[in-house]
Amino acid sequence: MISVIEVYNAVRDLANKDQKGFVSPEMFNSLLPAVQSLIFGRIYQSALQGKALRRSGADLGGEDSLYLKSKNFLSEYVSTETLLRGRSSSNAYEDSLIFRKPENLHQIISVFTDTAASGVINVDLIYNTEKISRILGSNLSSPTDEFPVALISSQIEVFPAPTTELFINYYRSPTSRYEVGADSAATGDIDYKRQPSYSAQTAGGVVIPNPFNCRAFDLPYEYKDEVVKEICKMIGVSLRDSVLIGYGGQQQ
């Protein structure tokens, strides 16, 4: 987890070199979802690049492996849920073939059923409507209960209609984490309802952070410098500040 208070203090000090108070909490908060999404995309792309390097034999092993390091970061975002029935586009009733994607879905890993009689049965995932049409119309490759297939579009359509619960493994999109413990949540717990945000309050004429209302980044701590650099770059472009733009551009 990356503390939003630490990031705000770093960005404020870099931008406020002339004590003009350029970076307001409102401006700062408006950039956080985009920056977090950008950094998460880089983590995901690193895993794909590491996989390609591994296949070609160019990935370093052990603790220097790009693939293992990226997969370790991504493991924090793996979720498993029961898929809920969706509605057919042709009527207002729940369709036995249609399932809704999770709201925080980033990328599907697998879809499967799990029963005491048959055990775990993986569902083959199809992303092409033309291909699913050929499969359904074939006498040889038509899906069965033991070998089901799913068409992935705005919803998940499974053939044949499953008679048991359907589960999904997926990478969730990052949200935020509690900066400090609040109510039943401990420090570092995921807050699925909010994006990272900085909150401040005035006490005795002094503006201080309100950690109970702050939400930290839902990103590995190793990416803290990249978060600071990206925010500085965005603010520098907005303020036409060459110092901030240059600092943010160092990562390139």
C-alpha positions as CSV (number, residue, x, y, z in Angstrom):
1,M,0.0,0.0,0.0
2,I,1.2,3.5,-0.8
3,S,0.2,6.3,1.7
4,V,-1.7,9.1,0.1
5,I,-0.5,11.4,2.8
6,E,3.1,10.7,2.0
7,V,2.5,11.2,-1.7
8,Y,0.6,14.4,-1.2
9,N,3.4,15.8,1.0
10,A,6.0,14.9,-1.6
11,V,4.0,16.4,-4.5
12,R,3.2,19.6,-2.5
13,D,6.8,20.2,-1.5
14,L,8.0,19.7,-5.1
15,A,5.3,22.0,-6.5
16,N,5.4,24.6,-3.8
17,K,9.0,25.6,-4.3
18,D,8.0,29.3,-4.2
19,Q,5.6,28.9,-1.3
20,K,2.6,29.7,-3.5
21,G,0.5,26.7,-2.6
22,F,-0.1,25.5,-6.1
23,V,-1.4,22.0,-5.3
24,S,-4.8,22.0,-3.6
25,P,-6.3,18.7,-2.2
26,E,-9.0,19.1,-4.8
27,M,-6.5,19.2,-7.7
28,F,-4.5,16.4,-6.2
29,N,-7.5,14.1,-5.7
30,S,-8.8,14.7,-9.3
31,L,-5.6,13.0,-10.6
32,L,-5.4,10.0,-8.4
33,P,-7.8,7.5,-10.2
34,A,-6.1,8.1,-13.5
35,V,-2.6,7.8,-12.0
36,Q,-3.5,4.6,-10.2
37,S,-5.1,3.1,-13.3
38,L,-2.0,4.0,-15.3
39,I,0.4,2.3,-12.8
40,F,-1.8,-0.8,-12.5
41,G,-1.7,-1.1,-16.3
42,R,2.1,-1.1,-16.2
43,I,2.1,-3.8,-13.6
44,Y,-0.2,-6.0,-15.8
45,Q,1.9,-5.3,-18.9
46,S,5.0,-6.3,-17.0
47,A,3.5,-9.6,-16.2
48,L,2.7,-10.2,-19.9
49,Q,6.2,-9.1,-20.9
50,G,7.7,-11.4,-18.3
51,K,5.6,-14.3,-19.6
52,A,7.0,-13.7,-23.1
53,L,10.5,-13.5,-21.8
54,R,10.0,-16.7,-19.9
55,R,8.8,-18.5,-23.0
56,S,11.8,-17.4,-24.9
57,G,14.2,-18.3,-22.1
58,A,15.3,-14.7,-21.6
59,D,13.7,-14.1,-18.2
60,L,16.1,-14.1,-15.2
61,G,15.3,-16.7,-12.6
62,G,14.7,-16.5,-8.9
63,E,14.2,-13.1,-7.2
64,D,15.3,-11.3,-10.4
65,S,12.5,-12.8,-12.5
66,L,10.4,-10.1,-14.1
67,Y,7.6,-12.7,-14.5
68,L,7.5,-13.9,-10.9
69,K,7.8,-10.4,-9.5
70,S,4.9,-9.1,-11.6
71,K,2.8,-12.1,-10.8
72,N,3.5,-11.6,-7.1
73,F,2.2,-8.0,-7.4
74,L,-0.8,-9.1,-9.3
75,S,-1.7,-11.8,-6.8
76,E,-3.0,-9.0,-4.6
77,Y,-5.8,-8.4,-7.1
78,V,-7.0,-11.9,-7.7
79,S,-10.6,-12.4,-6.6
80,T,-13.0,-15.4,-6.8
81,E,-16.8,-14.8,-6.9
82,T,-20.0,-16.6,-7.7
83,L,-21.4,-15.2,-10.9
84,L,-24.9,-13.8,-10.7
85,R,-27.6,-14.4,-13.3
86,G,-28.1,-11.7,-15.9
87,R,-31.0,-10.6,-18.1
88,S,-31.5,-11.4,-21.7
89,S,-31.6,-8.4,-24.1
90,S,-34.9,-9.7,-25.5
91,N,-36.8,-9.8,-22.2
92,A,-36.8,-8.5,-18.6
93,Y,-36.4,-11.9,-17.0
94,E,-33.3,-13.6,-15.8
95,D,-31.8,-15.9,-18.4
96,S,-30.3,-19.3,-17.4
97,L,-27.5,-18.8,-20.0
98,I,-26.6,-15.2,-19.1
99,F,-24.3,-14.1,-16.2
100,R,-23.2,-10.6,-15.1
101,K,-19.6,-9.6,-14.9
102,P,-18.3,-8.4,-11.6
103,E,-18.4,-4.6,-11.4
104,N,-14.7,-4.4,-10.5
105,L,-13.5,-6.8,-13.2
106,H,-10.3,-6.0,-15.0
107,Q,-9.4,-9.3,-16.6
108,I,-10.9,-12.8,-16.5
109,I,-8.6,-15.6,-15.4
110,S,-11.0,-18.5,-15.5
111,V,-14.7,-19.5,-15.2
112,F,-15.6,-22.9,-13.6
113,T,-18.2,-25.0,-11.8
114,D,-17.4,-26.9,-8.7
115,T,-19.7,-29.8,-7.6
116,A,-19.3,-32.8,-5.3
117,A,-20.2,-35.2,-8.1
118,S,-18.1,-33.8,-11.0
119,G,-15.5,-31.8,-9.2
120,V,-14.1,-28.6,-10.8
121,I,-15.0,-28.2,-14.5
122,N,-13.4,-25.4,-16.4
123,V,-15.4,-23.4,-18.9
124,D,-13.6,-22.7,-22.2
125,L,-13.7,-18.9,-22.9
126,I,-14.6,-17.6,-26.4
127,Y,-14.4,-13.9,-27.3
128,N,-15.5,-14.2,-30.9
129,T,-19.2,-14.4,-31.8
130,E,-18.5,-16.0,-35.2
131,K,-16.4,-18.8,-33.5
132,I,-19.1,-19.5,-30.9
133,S,-21.7,-19.8,-33.7
134,R,-19.5,-22.4,-35.4
135,I,-19.1,-24.4,-32.2
136,L,-22.8,-24.4,-31.4
137,G,-23.7,-25.5,-34.9
138,S,-21.2,-28.3,-35.0
139,N,-22.2,-32.0,-34.3
140,L,-18.6,-32.7,-33.2
141,S,-17.7,-29.8,-31.0
142,S,-21.1,-28.9,-29.5
143,P,-20.6,-28.0,-25.8
144,T,-21.7,-30.4,-23.1
145,D,-22.1,-30.3,-19.3
146,E,-18.6,-31.8,-19.1
147,F,-17.1,-29.5,-21.7
148,P,-19.0,-26.1,-21.5
149,V,-18.0,-23.0,-23.3
150,A,-18.7,-19.3,-22.6
151,L,-19.0,-16.3,-24.9
152,I,-17.4,-13.2,-23.2
153,S,-19.0,-9.9,-24.2
154,S,-20.7,-7.3,-22.1
155,Q,-22.0,-10.3,-20.2
156,I,-21.0,-13.9,-19.9
157,E,-23.2,-16.4,-21.8
158,V,-22.6,-20.1,-21.0
159,F,-23.5,-23.1,-23.1
160,P,-25.2,-25.3,-22.2
161,A,-27.0,-23.6,-19.4
162,P,-25.3,-24.6,-16.1
163,T,-27.5,-26.4,-13.5
164,T,-25.1,-25.5,-10.6
165,E,-23.4,-22.3,-9.4
166,L,-20.8,-20.7,-11.7
167,F,-17.6,-19.2,-10.3
168,I,-15.1,-16.7,-11.8
169,N,-11.4,-16.1,-11.0
170,Y,-10.4,-12.6,-12.1
171,Y,-8.1,-9.7,-11.6
172,R,-10.0,-6.9,-10.0
173,S,-9.5,-3.2,-10.7
174,P,-7.7,-1.4,-8.0
175,T,-9.7,0.8,-5.6
176,S,-8.2,2.1,-2.3
177,R,-7.0,1.0,1.1
178,Y,-7.6,2.4,4.6
179,E,-4.9,4.8,5.6
180,V,-5.6,4.0,9.3
181,G,-8.1,1.7,10.9
182,A,-11.7,2.8,10.9
183,D,-14.7,1.0,12.4
184,S,-14.3,-2.7,11.5
185,A,-11.6,-2.1,8.9
186,A,-7.9,-2.3,9.8
187,T,-5.1,-0.3,8.3
188,G,-4.3,-1.5,4.8
189,D,-7.7,-3.2,4.3
190,I,-9.3,-2.7,0.9
191,D,-12.1,-0.2,0.6
192,Y,-14.0,-1.4,-2.5
193,K,-16.2,1.6,-2.6
194,R,-13.7,4.5,-2.9
195,Q,-10.7,5.5,-5.0
196,P,-7.6,6.9,-3.3
197,S,-8.2,10.4,-1.9
198,Y,-6.5,12.9,0.4
199,S,-8.5,14.7,3.1
200,A,-7.4,17.6,5.3
201,Q,-8.9,19.5,8.2
202,T,-8.1,22.8,10.0
203,A,-7.1,22.7,13.6
204,G,-6.0,26.0,15.3
205,G,-5.6,27.7,12.0
206,V,-3.3,24.9,10.7
207,V,-4.3,22.6,7.9
208,I,-3.5,19.0,8.8
209,P,-4.4,15.7,7.1
210,N,-7.4,13.7,8.3
211,P,-6.1,10.2,8.2
212,F,-9.5,8.6,9.1
213,N,-11.0,10.0,5.9
214,C,-7.9,9.5,3.7
215,R,-7.7,6.4,1.4
216,A,-4.3,5.1,0.4
217,F,-3.4,3.8,-3.1
218,D,-4.3,0.2,-3.8
219,L,-0.8,-0.4,-5.3
220,P,2.4,-2.1,-4.2
221,Y,4.7,0.2,-2.2
222,E,7.5,-0.4,-4.7
223,Y,5.6,1.9,-7.1
224,K,5.5,4.9,-4.8
225,D,8.1,6.9,-6.8
226,E,6.3,6.2,-10.1
227,V,3.1,7.5,-8.5
228,V,4.8,10.7,-7.4
229,K,6.4,11.2,-10.8
230,E,3.2,10.7,-12.7
231,I,1.3,13.2,-10.5
232,C,4.0,15.7,-10.8
233,K,4.0,15.3,-14.5
234,M,0.3,15.9,-14.8
235,I,0.3,18.9,-12.4
236,G,3.4,20.3,-14.2
237,V,1.6,20.2,-17.6
238,S,-1.5,21.9,-16.0
239,L,0.7,24.6,-14.4
240,R,3.2,24.8,-17.3
241,D,5.9,24.1,-14.6
242,S,9.0,22.9,-16.3
243,V,10.5,21.7,-13.0
244,L,7.6,19.3,-12.3
245,I,7.4,18.2,-15.9
246,G,11.1,17.4,-15.9
247,Y,10.9,15.5,-12.6
248,G,8.0,13.5,-13.8
249,G,9.8,12.7,-17.1
250,Q,12.8,11.2,-15.4
251,Q,11.2,7.8,-15.5
252,Q,11.2,7.9,-19.3
